[in-house]
Amino acid sequence: MRVHQVVALPADDIGLVSIPIVGHAICAGFPSPADDFLEGTLDLPRWLAPNPPATFALNVSGDSMRDEGVFDRDLVVADRSLRPGSGSVVVVIVDGALSLKKVVLDGNVLRLAFGNAAMAPYALEEFAEAQLWGVVRFNIRWHVARAARGRR
């Protein structure tokens, strides 16, 4: 897992931006149906969301991205304006369903991988319709016990 170090935090006067929390939990594993509604908004400092119109958040459901540091009940923040590269964790729509995967370049073939070594990656052409919808910038994880899903 890669760790990025912040050398200096930006000045306090940069303000907050609100980004939408889209639908219900995104599947970190096999795709599941997603709702077409906003669950709320998340206020972030602009330096965490430099392109607010292209930034959104999703709740994670499942543990298949655990090797990438994304766990069940995390909140991922993704940016649609970023171009994914090999190794990027992305929000992808496969046959109309949202899912979270890792991009793997295998020669000239773009594959989607689970963040779990026990699960094999699959080529995008294996699906009728697949669209990369955003690159995950970071995830937020609770480190204290929480009530059951639905009560955050």
C-alpha positions in Angstrom: 0.0 0.0 0.0 1.3 3.4 -0.9 1.4 6.1 1.7 1.5 9.8 0.8 3.0 12.3 3.2 1.6 15.8 3.5 4.6 18.1 4.0 2.7 21.3 4.8 -1.0 21.9 5.2 -2.4 24.8 3.2 -3.5 28.1 4.9 -6.7 28.1 6.9 -8.4 30.7 4.7 -9.0 28.5 1.6 -12.6 27.7 2.6 -14.7 24.6 2.4 -16.4 23.0 -0.6 -19.4 20.7 -0.5 -19.3 17.5 -2.5 -22.3 15.2 -3.0 -22.5 11.8 -1.3 -24.1 9.7 -4.1 -26.6 6.9 -3.7 -26.1 4.2 -1.1 -23.1 2.0 -0.6 -20.9 1.2 -3.6 -19.9 -2.5 -3.9 -16.3 -3.2 -3.3 -16.5 -6.6 -5.0 -19.0 -7.7 -7.5 -21.3 -4.9 -8.8 -24.6 -4.3 -7.1 -27.5 -2.0 -8.1 -26.9 1.7 -7.1 -29.5 4.3 -6.3 -29.9 7.5 -8.3 -30.2 9.9 -5.4 -28.0 12.1 -3.3 -27.6 10.9 0.3 -26.2 14.3 1.5 -23.1 16.4 1.1 -19.6 16.3 2.6 -17.8 19.5 3.4 -14.1 19.3 2.7 -11.3 21.9 2.5 -10.6 22.8 -1.1 -7.1 21.3 -1.0 -8.8 17.9 -0.6 -11.3 18.5 -3.4 -9.5 20.8 -5.9 -12.2 20.2 -8.5 -15.5 20.3 -6.6 -17.8 19.9 -9.6 -16.1 16.7 -10.6 -15.8 15.3 -7.0 -18.2 13.0 -5.2 -18.2 10.6 -2.3 -19.6 7.1 -1.9 -20.0 4.7 1.0 -18.2 1.3 0.6 -19.9 -2.0 1.2 -17.7 -5.1 1.2 -14.0 -6.1 1.8 -12.7 -7.0 -1.6 -10.6 -3.8 -1.8 -8.9 -4.4 1.6 -5.4 -5.0 0.0 -5.7 -1.4 -1.3 -6.6 0.0 2.1 -10.3 0.4 1.4 -12.6 -1.4 3.8 -16.3 -2.1 4.4 -18.1 1.1 5.6 -15.3 3.5 4.5 -16.3 6.6 2.6 -14.3 7.0 -0.7 -13.9 10.4 -2.4 -13.4 10.2 -6.1 -12.7 12.8 -8.9 -14.1 12.4 -12.4 -11.6 14.8 -13.9 -8.6 12.6 -13.1 -7.2 10.2 -15.6 -6.7 6.7 -14.2 -3.4 5.0 -14.5 -2.2 1.5 -13.8 -2.7 1.0 -10.0 -5.4 3.6 -9.6 -8.4 2.7 -7.5 -11.5 3.7 -9.5 -15.3 3.9 -9.4 -16.5 1.9 -12.4 -19.9 1.2 -13.8 -20.2 -2.3 -15.2 -23.4 -3.1 -17.0 -25.1 -0.2 -15.2 -23.9 -1.0 -11.7 -21.4 0.9 -9.6 -18.4 -0.9 -8.3 -14.9 -0.2 -6.9 -11.9 -1.7 -8.6 -8.1 -1.3 -9.2 -6.9 -0.6 -12.8 -4.3 -3.0 -14.0 -2.5 -2.6 -17.4 -1.6 -6.0 -18.7 0.3 -5.3 -22.0 -2.3 -3.5 -24.1 -5.3 -4.9 -22.1 -6.9 -2.8 -19.4 -8.1 -5.0 -16.6 -10.1 -4.4 -13.5 -8.8 -6.1 -10.3 -10.2 -6.7 -6.9 -8.0 -5.4 -4.1 -7.7 -9.0 -2.9 -5.0 -11.3 -4.3 -7.3 -14.3 -4.1 -9.6 -12.8 -6.8 -8.4 -12.7 -10.4 -8.6 -9.5 -12.5 -10.9 -9.4 -15.5 -10.6 -7.7 -18.8 -13.0 -4.8 -19.6 -13.9 -6.3 -22.9 -15.5 -9.3 -21.1 -18.5 -7.0 -20.3 -21.1 -5.6 -22.6 -20.7 -2.1 -21.1 -18.1 -0.7 -18.7 -17.3 2.9 -17.9 -14.6 4.3 -15.6 -16.5 6.9 -13.6 -13.9 8.4 -11.3 -10.5 8.0 -9.7 -10.5 7.6 -5.9 -8.5 10.4 -4.3 -8.7 9.1 -0.8 -11.0 7.2 1.7 -12.2 8.0 5.1 -12.3 5.3 7.7 -13.9 5.2 11.2 -11.5 4.0 13.9 -14.2 3.8 16.6 -17.0 1.4 17.0 -20.2 2.5 15.2 -23.8 1.3 15.2 -25.2 -0.9 12.5 -25.4 0.4 8.9 -27.8 3.2 8.5 -26.8 4.9 11.7 -23.4 6.6 11.0 
